[in-house]
Amino acid sequence: MSRLAGKTAIVTGAARGTGAVIAQMFRDEGAVVVATDIADGEGIVKLDVTSEAHWDEVVSGMDQLDVLVNNAAILHLGAIERTPADVYRQVLEVNLVGPFLGLRSVVGPMRAAGGGSIVNISSIDGLIGMNGISAYGASKFGLGGLMRCAALELGRSGIRVNNVCPAGGNPAMYAQWFDQMMSFMDQTAAYSDNRGIPGEVPLECIAAAALFLASDEASHITGVDLPVDGGAAAGVVIEGINSLE
Ligand SMILES: NC(=O)c1ccc[n+]([C@@H]2O[C@H](COP(=O)([O-])OP(=O)(O)OC[C@H]3O[C@@H](n4cnc5c(N)ncnc54)[C@H](O)[C@@H]3O)[C@@H](O)[C@H]2O)c1
């Protein structure tokens, strides 16, 4: 397949998880991919999304740039009273300032080339609220605002901006809370089962949504949240209701 043939893309946070799957899928579809991360990895270009200098270095070294996937993010779980201000700030810095810096860095080259596509990987937590996730949820809701404003500002330059909102990702993102979460696993399972299509969304489904929005197939789609969530944001399921006559 060659849905991204002739295109060059930057993917952030591509050393593992969703970003790695997106980078591979984009390559399989014919794109040249600059896979970046703050972490080391084979074929990974160093890019801390919070560093303006890193963005300048990576973008200025590219002859062509058609797609940016702002995928890198960090998570903090914990009640508001137990969320230190510096942790809250750091989550916003990586998850919200990072995509802004990326977007700002690519506008010039994309505008000069006549257009481009920016895909932010947001979350179900950017569409609905949840307890214990205030920093991350605020960052992802903020990303929805950034995406809408950027889409309206850049559309006339042929630059599209959209968000993919998955309910699922790499479990390693919340590994540090695994042990504590064991005590209420039944509740987290009930949460991810209360969807039109129960269960966590596979990384390939998230990457496929990013691929669609990056490709010319989505040439008139800008300013949207695309949930990849099995219907989680659509509402709640009460199974027994289905049995009513
Ligand atoms: N894990 C989930 O359950 C889940 C659910 C919904 C949405 N998401 C979103 O999916 C995206 C990918 O997350 P994932 O699930 O693959 O988790 P992950 O932790 O495997 O991937 C995040 C990547 O971002 C990188 N990163 C962290 N800080 C960075 C920085 N300052 N600069 C550059 N890279 C940095 C990490 O090194 C890592 O490779 C994120 O935007 C995340 O918010 C994840």
The ligand as an ORCA input file, in Angstrom:
! r2SCAN-3c Opt
* xyz 0 1
  N      -1.381      4.369     27.253
  C      -2.686      4.618     27.192
  O      -3.494      3.918     27.790
  C      -3.190      5.773     26.338
  C      -4.567      5.977     26.233
  C      -5.045      7.034     25.465
  C      -4.157      7.869     24.814
  N      -2.808      7.658     24.939
  C      -1.913      8.583     24.242
  O      -1.212      7.863     23.239
  C       0.039      8.524     22.995
  C       1.150      7.494     23.012
  O       1.257      6.931     24.310
  P       1.563      5.379     24.533
  O       0.343      4.744     25.034
  O       2.238      4.815     23.358
  O       2.561      5.479     25.795
  P       4.151      5.335     25.892
  O       4.499      5.775     27.272
  O       4.571      3.982     25.463
  O       4.714      6.357     24.802
  C       5.009      7.696     25.076
  C       6.336      8.018     24.410
  O       6.586      9.416     24.595
  C       7.942      9.578     24.919
  N       8.136     10.843     25.643
  C       7.817     11.147     26.921
  N       8.191     12.399     27.204
  C       8.754     12.898     26.062
  C       9.330     14.149     25.720
  N       9.439     15.150     26.616
  N       9.795     14.322     24.466
  C       9.715     13.314     23.554
  N       9.203     12.110     23.826
  C       8.724     11.915     25.078
  C       8.291      8.363     25.776
  O       9.700      8.146     25.824
  C       7.530      7.262     25.034
  O       8.316      6.660     24.042
  C       0.154      9.611     24.061
  O      -0.201     10.848     23.511
  C      -0.835      9.187     25.105
  O      -1.303     10.278     25.865
  C      -2.315      6.626     25.670
*
